Amino acid sequence: MGALYLVRHGQASFGAADYDKLSDVGVEQARVLGEALRSRLPTVDVVVTGTMLRHRETADACLQALGHPVETRRQVAGFNEFDHVEVVERHTPRFADPDVMREELAAMKDPRRAFQELFTQAVARWVAGGHDGEYRESWSAFKARCLDALAALVASLGPSRTALVFTSGGPITAIAQELLGIPDAHAFRMNWTLANCGITKVIYSERGRYLSTLNEHGHFEGAHRSLITYR
């Protein structure tokens, strides 16, 4: 039985000029995760990341703490997140101007909560499938891309191997949804609760692929509770 450990990236830089870069908290989350994996994963056969900066930075900090060579990681674009900027813009066209969105959110009592409500509505529109032609990558295409990346990785690994995959909440949601048979309309109920640097474990054999655990983040409980974040 082989195992894939899907790791959601550490906290990104919400509100900064470059969202894709990890925050200081995100770097620390990745380091603590790496330390927690030392006894749990004595052997890691393959390390894969998406091509996004937050994936690579999470992998680097985690692998350094784990004691695994950073240079062994390889990038697979199939594990990249969907274009959240486009999803928001298609829902609220005036937010194609980022300054307009920043100004409107800044005027809200709780900008983070206001953005989450907006994002939830935008994602629901995207997933519903009624406007697929407006998106460069529809929800169904995104889901297929993520599942194809998973299948290709399993095929390349061979039996009874272990891989660490540093990715985002969207691909983890798409994969978990497929393995659990959850309808599209309910898929993102999982996504909203995925913790930064949480682990979702997929086991595989010649009989198929199965979800073993979802969103493990016990490594942040207790002394590291302040590191539990979701965006």
N, C-alpha and C positions, 0 to 999 in steps of 0.2 A: 504494500500500500504506500503510495507516494503522497506528498503533502505540499500544497502551495499556501504560503502565508501572505495574504494580501494586506499590505500596510497602507492605511490612509496617511497622507503626508502630514507633517507638523503644521502648526498654526501659520497661516500666511499673513501678509501685511495688509489687513483690511484698512481702506482709506488712504493708503500710501500711494505714491506715484507708481510704484512697481508692486502690484498685489502678489505677483508670483514668487517674490522672495520671502523666505521664512522670516518670521519675527524672532526676537530673542527667545521668547517662550517656545516657539516652534523648534528651534535648535536644541533647547534643553529637553523638550519632549522626546526628540529623536535620540538624544544621548541616554536618557533614562531607559528608553525602550531597548537600546542596544545592550545596556548592562543587564536588563531583565532577561534578555534572550541568551545570555552567556551559558547558563546552566540548562536552558530549555532546548537550545539548538547547538549541540556540540559540533554538528556537521551541517554546512550549507553548501549544496552542490552548485546552485546557480543563483545569481542575483540579477534581477531585472528591474528597470525603472521605466516610467514614461519618459518623454523627452522634455517635460516641463522643469523649470528651475526648481520649483518646490519639491518635486519628486527627487531630483538629483541631490539637493541639499539635505533632504531627510535621509536618504540612503547613506550619504557620506558621513554624517554625524552618527547615525546608528551603527554603521559598519566599523567605524573607528572605535566606538565603545565596545562593540562585540568582539573586536580583535580579528575581523575578517578583512582581507585586502580590498581596499576601495576600488582599485584599478580593475578588478574582475567584473564589475557590474557592466551590463550592456543595456542599451536603450531600445525600447519597443514602442513605437508611436501608437499602437493599438490600445495601450493602457492610458492614453491621455484623457483628460477631462473634456467634457463637452464645452462649447463656447458659451459660457454663461453671459457674456456681454451681449452677444447676438440674441440670446433667448430673452433677455430683458428688453432690448431695443425693439424686438418684434411685438412684444406685449405693450410697450409704452414708447411709441416712436420718438417723442420729444426727448427721451433719454439717450438718443443717439449722440446728443451733445453731453459729454460727461460733466461739464460745468453746471448744466441745468439740473442734472440729477444730484450732484453734490450740494447745490444750493437748496434744493427742495428737501433733501434728507436732513441737512444741517438745521433747517427750521423746525424739524420735528422734535418732540420731547425726548424720544429715544431713537436716534438715527439707526442704530443696529437693528432694533425690532422692526422699525419701519421698512428697512431694506429687506429683512427676512420675509415680511408679509408680501412685499412687492415680488420678491423672488419666487415665493411659493406660488403665487398666482401666475407668474410668467412660465414657470416650469409646468404647471398644470395645463396651460394652453399648448405648450410644446408636446407634451406626452399624449394629449388627447388625439392628436393626429389630424385634426381638421384643417390645419394650415401648413401641411408638410412642405408645400411648394415654396413657402416663404423662407425656409431655413436652408443653409448650406448643408447641414447634416440633420436630418429628421431624427426623432427619438428612435424609430425602428432601425434606421441606419446606424445610429450610435450603438444601440444594443447589439446589433449584428457584428459591428466592428470589435466590440469588447469581447464577445463570445468567441469570435474568430481568433483573437489574440490569445485567449485562454487555451483554446484547442491546439493552436500551433505550439504553445509553450509546453503543454503536456506531451505532445507528440515528440518534441525535441528532447525532452527529459529522459524518456524511457521509464521503465518500472522502478518503483521504490526509491524515488529520489526526492530531495527537498529543495524548494525554491523560495526565495524571498522576493516579493513583488511590491515595489513602492509605487503607488498610484494615487487615485483620488476617490472621492465618495461616489461620483457618478458611475465609474466602471464597477466598483464594488457592489453598488445597488443593482446594476444591470445583471451582473453575474449571480448575485444572491437571489434576485427575483426569478431568474430562469431555473435555478436549482430547487427553489421552493415552490415554484408554480404559482406565484402571486400575480394577480391581474395588473396590467399597466397602471390603472387608475390608483392603485394602492402602493405602487413600488416605492414612491418617494417618502412614504411614512417611515421606511427604514433609513433613508438617506439623512433625514433631519436629525437623527439621533446618533449618527456615526461620529465617534470621538476622534479628534486628531491623534495620530499615531496609535489608533486602535487596530487590532488584528482580526481579520476574518480568515478562517482556515478552510480550505477546500482539499478534500482527500480524493485520490483517484486510483483506479486500478483498471484491469481489462474489462470489468463489468460496468464502469461508468465513473461519473464525477458526483460528489456529494458534499453538501455543506456541513461541515463538522462544528464550527463555531462562528458566531457573528459578533463583531464589534467588541472583542475582548479588550478591556483597558484596566484590568486589575492592577497593572504595574503603576498606575497613577493614584490608586486609592491609598489611604493612610497618610504617610509622610509626604507623598507627592500629590495630594488631592488638588492643590492649587493649579496643577498642570492639566486638569481636565477642561478641555475647550472643544467647541464643535464647529468653528469656522476659521 
